[in-house]
Amino acid sequence: MLYAGRSEVGVRSSLLLVVSLGGLSGCFGLQNNISTDTGLLGDTSVAVPTSVDLTGKLYVIAPADLHLTQPAGLDTLFHDALKQNVLFYVGDESDETLGLQITLAAADGSQDPCQTVRTLPDADWNNPTFSAGPGELAVSFGGQAASLRHLTVTGTFDEFASTWRDGTLSTQVDARELAAALGGVDACELVANVGGACEACDDGAMQCITLEFSDVSAAQTNANFTPTPTCR
């Protein structure tokens, strides 16, 4: 959550808004994109840097916070298939990078010790915004193992590092790994039906699908995390 100083709004007969926020004043027509130095009132293009040390912080993305924008029309199918929360752990922080690790949560939201923890390439860190990847994550779609390849993630932390928001996530999945989860249906045919197309996988086969998500958000959790879990 972003905070600003004293806010005064006056409505005049000319239907203009006079806004004063922490010494920043101006006249604006009736509109929704009033810009301030804090990103309040709908414009979050300028975010407040966090002074919180991110090292050791754990964040969770729920499937409901992943909004599939490409391929268009497959959002419902994706959410029917992916049920597990995604966990992001900040292993270390420097002035310009974040060390991020990623894994999947168990059904109760805690870290699943039987899921591999992947380390992403050091994220570019321009407080409070980061950009990480590409990396890889093993997942399960409808109970069938699959991999998220060429995974990239971006986001902006709030002032108190309790959440990050306005994120994007992009990854590639192999349609051949999805066949069992889809009951034998060709995922490339599904993509073609909504105007998309499969593309080349790393092995050259035209069987891969790029998934792009927008408005990704994550919330800090107090759950325990270990980079080297023991599966029992």
HELIX and SHEET records of a PDB file:
HELIX    1   1 PRO A   63  ASP A   65  5                                   3    
HELIX    2   2 ASP A   75  ALA A   81  1                                   7    
HELIX    3   3 ALA A  175  LEU A  178  1                                   4    
HELIX    4   4 ALA A  187  ASN A  193  1                                   7    
SHEET    1   A 3 SER A   7  VAL A  11  0                                        
SHEET    2   A 3 LEU A  17  LEU A  21 -1                                        
SHEET    3   A 3 LEU A  24  PHE A  28 -1                                        
SHEET    1   B 6 HIS A  67  GLN A  70  0                                        
SHEET    2   B 6 CYS A 208  THR A 221 -1                                        
SHEET    3   B 6 LEU A  58  ILE A  61 -1                                        
SHEET    4   B 6 VAL A  86  GLU A  93 -1                                        
SHEET    5   B 6 THR A  97  LEU A 104 -1                                        
SHEET    6   B 6 ARG A 118  THR A 119 -1                                        
SHEET    1   C 6 HIS A  67  GLN A  70  0                                        
SHEET    2   C 6 CYS A 208  THR A 221 -1                                        
SHEET    3   C 6 THR A 163  ASP A 174 -1                                        
SHEET    4   C 6 GLN A 144  PHE A 157 -1                                        
SHEET    5   C 6 THR A 129  PHE A 141 -1                                        
SHEET    6   C 6 ALA A 123  ASN A 126 -1                                        
END                                                                             
